[in-house]
């Protein structure tokens, strides 16, 4: 794929793309699938992805400024350090399964009812994010940042390493396992005998 702009692609499959060998074609991608591709550090800015799937791709540190992500599914992808907070907010909707999202930023995004399944979210920033109704299923949230975050009706019952301050986040009707609920008390430096 050679560097270009304003291209339109529909219902295409892109396999084993490596941007170190060829640039990424910026444009609009609708109902497309990307498989086993290396888009690490790629400039994807201003592109549109609508009803697309990314399977086993590496998008770590890609530039996703002003990128439109609408109904996008990421499966088994490496998404280290991605700045979702720089994406086009209009209609932003995606899901993640088996992904590494360490050091990613969702700062200030409105991503209600997002599904995170079997993901690593280590040191991921959810500050000022609206995650209402989202599900975190078997996710590692070690050192993830929740500050002024709307977590109403979120399901954390099957996730672990979550630590957040219930006084600095909105957690009404959120669900936690007993172990996860202990992370709500961590700021008090108390010991609880299991």
C-alpha positions as CSV (number, residue, x, y, z in Angstrom):
1,X,0.0,0.0,0.0
2,X,1.6,3.3,-1.0
3,X,1.0,6.6,0.7
4,X,-2.0,8.5,-0.7
5,X,-5.1,10.2,0.6
6,X,-8.9,10.4,0.2
7,X,-9.2,6.8,-1.0
8,X,-12.3,4.7,-0.4
9,X,-12.3,1.0,0.4
10,X,-15.4,-1.2,1.0
11,X,-15.5,-4.9,2.0
12,X,-11.8,-5.5,1.4
13,X,-9.4,-7.7,3.3
14,X,-5.9,-6.5,4.0
15,X,-3.5,-9.2,5.1
16,X,0.1,-8.9,6.4
17,X,0.5,-5.2,5.7
18,X,3.8,-3.9,7.0
19,X,4.2,-0.2,6.8
20,X,8.0,-0.5,7.1
21,X,7.8,-1.8,3.5
22,X,5.0,0.4,2.3
23,X,3.1,3.4,3.6
24,X,-0.5,3.4,4.8
25,X,-3.1,4.6,2.4
26,X,-5.2,7.2,4.3
27,X,-8.9,7.2,3.5
28,X,-12.2,5.7,4.4
29,X,-12.5,2.0,5.1
30,X,-16.0,0.5,5.4
31,X,-16.6,-3.1,6.4
32,X,-12.9,-3.9,5.9
33,X,-10.7,-6.4,7.7
34,X,-7.1,-6.0,8.6
35,X,-5.2,-9.2,9.6
36,X,-1.7,-9.9,10.9
37,X,-0.6,-6.4,10.0
38,X,2.1,-4.2,11.4
39,X,0.8,-0.7,11.6
40,X,3.1,0.2,14.5
41,X,3.9,4.0,14.4
42,X,1.8,4.4,11.3
43,X,0.3,7.8,10.4
44,X,-3.4,6.9,10.3
45,X,-4.6,10.5,11.0
46,X,-7.8,11.7,9.4
47,X,-8.7,8.2,8.2
48,X,-12.2,6.7,8.8
49,X,-12.8,3.1,9.9
50,X,-16.5,2.1,9.9
51,X,-17.7,-1.4,10.8
52,X,-14.1,-2.7,10.4
53,X,-12.2,-5.5,12.1
54,X,-8.5,-5.6,13.2
55,X,-7.3,-9.1,13.9
56,X,-3.8,-9.8,15.3
57,X,-2.5,-6.4,14.3
58,X,0.1,-4.2,15.9
59,X,-1.0,-0.5,16.0
60,X,1.3,0.5,18.8
61,X,2.1,4.2,18.9
62,X,0.2,4.8,15.7
63,X,-0.9,8.4,15.1
64,X,-4.7,8.2,15.3
65,X,-5.4,11.9,15.5
66,X,-8.9,12.8,14.1
67,X,-9.4,9.1,13.1
68,X,-13.0,8.1,13.0
69,X,-13.6,4.7,14.7
70,X,-17.2,3.7,14.4
71,X,-18.2,0.1,15.3
72,X,-14.6,-1.2,15.1
73,X,-13.6,-4.5,16.6
74,X,-10.1,-5.1,17.8
75,X,-9.2,-8.7,18.4
76,X,-5.8,-10.0,19.6
77,X,-4.2,-6.6,18.8
78,X,-1.2,-4.8,20.3
79,X,-2.4,-1.2,20.9
80,X,0.3,0.1,23.2
81,X,0.4,3.8,23.9
82,X,-2.6,4.7,21.6
83,X,-4.2,8.1,22.1
84,X,-7.9,7.4,21.6
85,X,-8.4,10.9,23.2
86,X,-7.2,12.4,19.9
87,X,-9.7,10.5,17.7
88,X,-12.8,12.0,16.1
89,X,-15.4,11.8,18.9
90,X,-18.4,11.7,16.6
91,X,-20.0,8.2,16.8
92,X,-16.9,6.7,18.5
93,X,-17.7,3.0,19.2
94,X,-15.4,0.0,19.4
95,X,-14.8,-3.2,21.3
96,X,-11.6,-5.0,22.4
97,X,-10.9,-8.7,22.8
98,X,-7.6,-10.2,23.8
99,X,-5.8,-6.9,23.3
100,X,-2.8,-5.2,24.9
101,X,-3.9,-1.6,25.6
102,X,-1.1,-0.7,28.1
103,X,-0.3,3.0,28.4
104,X,-3.3,3.9,26.1
105,X,-5.3,7.1,26.8
106,X,-9.0,7.4,26.7
107,X,-8.9,10.8,28.5
108,X,-12.2,12.7,28.2
109,X,-13.8,10.3,25.7
110,X,-17.4,9.2,25.8
111,X,-17.3,5.5,25.2
112,X,-20.4,4.1,26.9
113,X,-21.1,0.4,26.8
114,X,-17.7,-0.5,25.5
115,X,-16.7,-4.2,25.8
116,X,-13.2,-5.1,27.0
117,X,-12.6,-8.8,27.1
118,X,-9.4,-10.6,28.2
119,X,-7.4,-7.3,27.8
120,X,-4.3,-5.8,29.5
121,X,-5.1,-2.2,30.5
122,X,-2.0,-1.6,32.5
123,X,-1.4,2.1,33.2
124,X,-4.2,3.0,30.8
125,X,-5.7,6.5,31.4
126,X,-9.5,6.7,31.8
127,X,-9.5,10.2,33.4
128,X,-12.7,12.2,32.8
129,X,-14.0,9.3,30.6
130,X,-17.6,8.3,30.3
131,X,-17.6,4.5,30.5
132,X,-21.2,4.1,31.7
133,X,-22.5,0.5,31.1
134,X,-19.1,-0.8,29.9
135,X,-18.0,-4.4,30.7
136,X,-14.5,-5.3,31.7
137,X,-14.4,-9.1,31.4
138,X,-11.2,-10.7,32.7
139,X,-9.1,-7.6,32.3
140,X,-5.9,-6.6,34.1
141,X,-6.4,-3.0,35.3
142,X,-3.1,-2.7,37.2
143,X,-2.3,1.0,37.7
144,X,-5.1,2.1,35.4
145,X,-6.1,5.7,36.1
146,X,-9.7,6.4,37.0
147,X,-10.2,10.1,38.0
148,X,-13.5,12.0,37.5
149,X,-14.6,9.0,35.5
150,X,-18.2,7.9,35.0
151,X,-18.3,4.2,35.8
152,X,-22.1,3.9,36.5
153,X,-23.4,0.4,35.7
154,X,-20.0,-0.8,34.7
155,X,-19.2,-4.5,35.3
156,X,-15.8,-5.2,36.9
157,X,-16.8,-8.5,38.5
158,X,-14.4,-10.6,36.4
159,X,-11.5,-8.2,36.3
160,X,-8.6,-7.7,38.6
161,X,-6.0,-5.2,39.9
162,X,-8.5,-2.4,39.9
163,X,-7.8,0.4,42.3
164,X,-10.0,3.6,42.2
165,X,-11.3,6.2,44.6
166,X,-15.1,6.0,44.9
167,X,-15.2,9.6,46.1
168,X,-13.5,10.8,42.9
169,X,-15.5,8.7,40.4
170,X,-19.1,8.1,39.7
171,X,-19.7,4.4,40.5
172,X,-23.5,4.1,41.1
173,X,-24.7,0.6,40.3
174,X,-21.2,-0.5,39.2
175,X,-20.5,-4.2,39.9
176,X,-17.3,-5.5,41.5
177,X,-16.1,-8.9,42.8
178,X,-15.2,-9.1,46.5
179,X,-11.5,-8.9,45.6
180,X,-12.2,-6.0,43.2
181,X,-14.1,-4.1,45.9
182,X,-11.0,-4.2,48.1
183,X,-9.4,-1.9,45.5
184,X,-12.0,0.7,46.4
185,X,-10.6,0.9,49.9
186,X,-6.9,1.1,49.0
187,X,-6.6,4.8,49.7
188,X,-7.4,4.2,53.4
189,X,-4.3,2.0,53.9
190,X,-6.3,-0.5,55.9
191,X,-5.6,-4.2,56.2
192,X,-8.4,-6.6,55.5
193,X,-8.0,-10.2,56.7
194,X,-9.1,-12.6,54.0
